[in-house]
Every structure is written in C-alpha cells, then in structure tokens.
Amino acid sequence: MNMQEIVLNTQSERVAADFIKKFCSEKQELYDQKIANDADKNQIAKLKNMNVPEKGRPIDSVVNEMIEDIYQYGYRLNHTRFLGFIPGPASTFSWLGDIMTSSYNLHAGSFMNCPAASCIEEELINWLCVQAGYSKEAGGLFVSGGSMANMTALCAARDKMLTEDRQHLGVAYVSDQTHSSVAKGLRILGVSDSRIRKIPTDMNFRMDLNQLECAIQSDIAAGFVPFAVIASVGSTNTGSIDPLEEIALLCKQYNLWMHVDGAFGASVLLTKKYKHLLKGIELSDSISWDAHKWLFQTYGCGMVLVKNKDNLLNSFSTHPEYLKDLEMDNDSMNPWDIGMELTRPTRGLKLWLTLQVVGSDMMGEAIEHGFQLAEWAEDEIKKNSDIEIISPAQLAIINFRYAPQSLTEEQKDELNLKISKRMIEDGYAGVFTTVLNGKKVLRICAIHPEATEYDMRSTVCRLNQYYNEINQ
Ligand SMILES: Cc1ncc(COP(=O)(O)O)c(C=O)c1O
C-alpha cells in the first residue's frame, strides 16, 4: 500500500461490505450462544504480545483477527437472557445509524459544519424535552452516556446556583441508591465527598424526604450552601423512582437545583401505560436520559436535557478567535457551546433513524414489554417458598434471594453468589448479584424486546435447579 491510499482505500470498502454480510448472518445465531465467552490467560497473553508493526499487514487478516481474537470475547449484553447490569439490546436500526454516522463522519461540534444534521439533533432534543414536560426554553445535547449527562447537568447546576466565592461551600444531595457516576461527576466538578450527602432511602428504596430536609437544614445551620438534589428515576439496583413532586417542592423552598438521573428510567416517558409514574419530572431543572439503555441504541448515545438551555450556555460557551467564523447569529446553539466536547459525532442521528422507522408508539410498547418481563420473572419466583423478594418487579427490575431458614445471613450471601456464578458459567442467562439492605441478592433487569415469557420463567427454573444442587 502506498501513502496515497491511507485515506481512500478501496480494499477497506470491499472488506467492509463482506464484514457487514458476515456480521448480519451471525447475528441471527446470537440467542443460541452462551451469554458469556471468557478470554482465558493464553488469549490475553497473545493479545498483549501483538505490537504495532513497522510495516503494515494485509487488511483481510487484520479484520479476521479482530473478529476471531477480540470481538467474540466477553458478555453478550444484547442476548435475550442477558439480565445483568443494564443490558444493551441494541436495535439494528441504531447499528445502521452508527455505520452511517461513521461513514459520513460529520463534525457536529458546530451548526455550520453540518446544518441539516444539527437541525435534526436539535429538533429531536426538543421533542424529548416535550416528552419530559419541559417548555420552550428547554434544550440539551446528545452526549456519550449517563455519566457525561449527569456531569454536564451538575456543572450547569453548580455555575447557576453557586457564586465563585461560595463554590467551596456547595453541598449536593444524593440517595444511597443514586448511581455512582453522580458522585464521580460532582467530585470532578470540585464538590468533594465531604460535601456530598448520601440520604438514606425508605423500604421501597426511594429517597427519604424527612432525612433530606433535615440534612439541608443542618447544612445551612453549619454555614454550607446546599445547591442541588439528585433524584433517581429508575435507580440502577431496583428501578425505584424517588418522590419527584415532593423533592421539587423542597428544592423550591430551599432554592436548590433539581437534577433527575433518568439514565435508565426516563425512557418510560415514551410509554402510554406507565408514563404517569414519572409525574413531577417536569418540575426538575435537568434530566439525564440514556438512549443506549432503554431506547435500544448502540453505545455512546445519551442525552442531557435542561429546563432552561441558557444554563448550559452559561457553563460551556467559549469564543476562541479560530472559531469565530462558525459562531451563530440565529436561535440555534452550537453544540460545542452547550457541552464539554468540541469535536463530536452526530450521536443523535441513529436515535432519529430508529424512531423514524419504528415510530414512538412501538418504541413505547417495547419499553412496556420490559415491565412485563420482570413481572413474569416475579410470578415464577413466587412459586418457590425459599425465595425472599427484596424489591418487587418495577421498571423491568426485580431483586430476590434464596433464603432457606437453615442458613445464616452470611451463608445466604455465599449461596446466592454461587448460584449467580453457576448460571454465568453455564451461559444460559446472565443473572448477577447486588447488595440491598446489607444482603447479597440476585438481580434481574430485563429490557430486551425479543425476550419471551419462556425466557423469564426458564431462567428462574434454572436458578431453582442450581439452588437445589448447591444447597443439597
Ligand atoms: C441510573 C444510572 N445513571 C447513570 C448511569 C451511567 O451511565 P453510562 O454508563 O451511560 O455512563 C447508569 C449506568 O448504568 C445508570 O444506571
């Protein structure tokens, strides 16, 4: 290959076409495969020894090596019975959108670079804001995911609510169920752990309002400056939704920014049946919402929405001399002025493509299906009297544990961990553990639109089988 072929290389076009064909045919067999394929020590050692060569190699062999030696290992988060963490059942429409996004490779930092694509992203953000009940002043941005959305919103919160001389006194309130990315983002923004209050939750894993108000009052009395409460809509452990309307009232009373981490649960806004559960989200100042979770997108697609988009501008707008030619003189904002990134891909187009093809009604039904999946699992779980339900089915998540009376609490923890490991080794389903109320529990999070009642019931039956074998 000569240097002139680095950018436009016809070989890579042929290999891309072959790859897509092969990938699509193998995708059909995904559900017959195990949910995990572990890379053993030898495989990792082989990869570690693959140095960057001084002279290039034939493209076919490199691509084949990537398929055989790299991509096939790990958890298959898009399997119908992968029920751990937040699974990633990505739609092939999103996958196509990703291919198009990287094919055209538009620089979506500024409107002028790609006016039509920027317009689509902006309109889609506006539509999502309407779904959340925000009014015209609202806006937002497509970002890489929930962690970035949380940090972006909290940066706007810090800058709006705290003057520079009081930033070192700012206090933020999360619950013991808030996702770890929130505290991580706060720390990056200069709010250290000593000024992040972890408010306990009630028996339904919702932020305890009395304890929240007490904490705010005692911080004020101690000379701190409370500035933000982070409510969860669909907490990662249990799918719980914090009392949004009540938190909004407290935020109003004490002049605090209300951020909603809806990375997982905000998608429920698109359902007809369950949208009411999120009542009060419209009172928040900002929302995180991941499309690569319950909107079935490939990774790298999240949204941050703010009630007043000027607050993003306030935190992120810069005007260097070398970008003056691309400044806007209309109502639209350059994405680089409302978020962290300068260069960014058109992340929102794959979601737009998916929604155009699928339609919002069917998207809503697919999200509702997750509720049903967790309910089927719950129904099967209830048939076994040795199982204790720790958090019932809500927002596609259920937590439970095998708890025979003969065992101590520690033994029960070990037992449940063993059952989870056995299931993952066998590869039938991905059921992992978490800790709730100090107990190790099994957790099912089921959002795959193609998962069936049989998938859920048979998974629980397998867990029962492992329980019987291990507990003999
Ligand atoms: C509630 C919640 N918030 C934030 C995040 C972080 O999102 P991401 O992994 O996209 O950064 C997650 C991830 O699972 C989550 O469940």
The ligand as an SDF file (V2000), in Angstrom:
LIG
                    3D

 16 16  0  0  0  0  0  0  0  0999 V2000
  -29.1880    5.3190   36.8370 C   0  0  0  0  0  0  0  0  0  0  0  0
  -27.9020    5.4030   36.0600 C   0  0  0  0  0  0  0  0  0  0  0  0
  -27.2830    6.5830   35.9370 N   0  0  0  0  0  0  0  0  0  0  0  0
  -26.1250    6.7310   35.2600 C   0  0  0  0  0  0  0  0  0  0  0  0
  -25.5300    5.6460   34.6720 C   0  0  0  0  0  0  0  0  0  0  0  0
  -24.2380    5.8230   33.9240 C   0  0  0  0  0  0  0  0  0  0  0  0
  -24.4990    5.7830   32.5580 O   0  0  0  0  0  0  0  0  0  0  0  0
  -23.3460    5.4660   31.4870 P   0  0  0  0  0  0  0  0  0  0  0  0
  -22.8870    4.0800   31.7800 O   0  0  0  0  0  0  0  0  0  0  0  0
  -24.0450    5.6110   30.1890 O   0  0  0  0  0  0  0  0  0  0  0  0
  -22.2660    6.4670   31.6790 O   0  0  0  0  0  0  0  0  0  0  0  0
  -26.1260    4.3820   34.7680 C   0  0  0  0  0  0  0  0  0  0  0  0
  -25.4990    3.1940   34.1510 C   0  0  0  0  0  0  0  0  0  0  0  0
  -25.9350    2.0770   34.3000 O   0  0  0  0  0  0  0  0  0  0  0  0
  -27.3500    4.2630   35.4690 C   0  0  0  0  0  0  0  0  0  0  0  0
  -27.9790    3.0810   35.6110 O   0  0  0  0  0  0  0  0  0  0  0  0
  1  2  1  0
  2  3  1  0
  2 15  2  0
  3  4  2  0
  4  5  1  0
  5  6  1  0
  5 12  2  0
  6  7  1  0
  7  8  1  0
  8  9  2  0
  8 10  1  0
  8 11  1  0
 12 13  1  0
 12 15  1  0
 13 14  2  0
 15 16  1  0
M  END
$$$$
